[in-house]
């Protein structure tokens, strides 16, 4: 569901970008979905705990300009799903949004 306009996402909606980061030995995968209704981006966070349960949570939603900025950062990385990557994009997106 879109966190901004509350439109339920269809199962066919594809993510438009994603990046994996290392968080204290755990892996966090941020996936970005663009709402076809309001054009905002909603972030899915999959937290893969090394020891313990993995979790999935949705939110926050960010305006189009922020979402496009995130996708531009992701595009700078040669391997966005390499959690060990130390590029500027991974550093900037370690919390899911550029700081």
Secondary structure, 3 states (H helix, E strand, C coil): CCCCCCCCCCCCCCCCEEEEEEECCEEEEEEEEECCCCCCEEEEEEEECCCCCCEEEEEEEECHHHHHHHHHHHHCCCCCCCCCCCCHHHHHCCCCCCC
